[in-house]
């Protein structure tokens, strides 16, 4: 299978207009990824014309409005096998949110096809991380690539893990001394806030489920280490990641408008690309 046909690009949107930054993001997607199948995932009833005016090759993929009604519903969509089933004809799925930006079409050369999940490294403190914050065992999904069948496989099993998780929590509540002797990885899973949100219909981040929880439960699911992921994408601490990446730009980045002091040299807003 050629690289072009083994990857699809998913662009999730929920509103009828684009900001200048979002237009710039979508234009970069069109410029570098137009040879791939690029799907605009949007709520049924939304007019996609402002998006197709910038990226004429978009494949329209309306979904039930409830899938994109809130950040919580969006996160839940991304850990739902039904979502991945829409793209099961492809080996890999790229999530390209419109606060992302891509600099190159060389996906393979930036480790894009080497793992079950790759995205920007995450630091302790998340968006408020300091310049010397340590890496977390997690990756961001705003600009990311994941292997479709691997996600379906682990999510089917994660859903069935709920009963075991409940029993595990009850056991630890009844015998808290066990917390000191169980393996650290299992302890992190048992008390993971994102997993609790996933199982209790609370809030969670889907990328934390797929890059923190899933590898701890299913080590066969391979997530890129942060030093490797830095060649693929930056988000927080772009200056530090740039140095780590030997003063080279990654394939793309996420949340670039929040770190404009670094990105203003590399990303220029456009009025209208066509």
Secondary structure, DSSP 4 states (H G I P E B T S, - for coil): --HHHHEEEEEE--SS---HHHHHHHHHHHHHHTTSEEEEEEETT---HHHHTT-TTPEEEEE-GGGGSSHHHHHHHTT-HHHHHTTTTSSEEEEE-TTEEE--S-SGGGTTTSSSEE--EEETTGGG--TTPPEEEEE--SEEEEEHHHHHHHHHHHHHTHHHHHHHHHHHHH-GGGGGTS-HHHHHHHT-HHHHHHHHT----HHHIIIIIHHHH-TTS-B--HHHHTTTEE-SSHHHHHHHTTS---SEEESGGGGHHHHTTT----S---
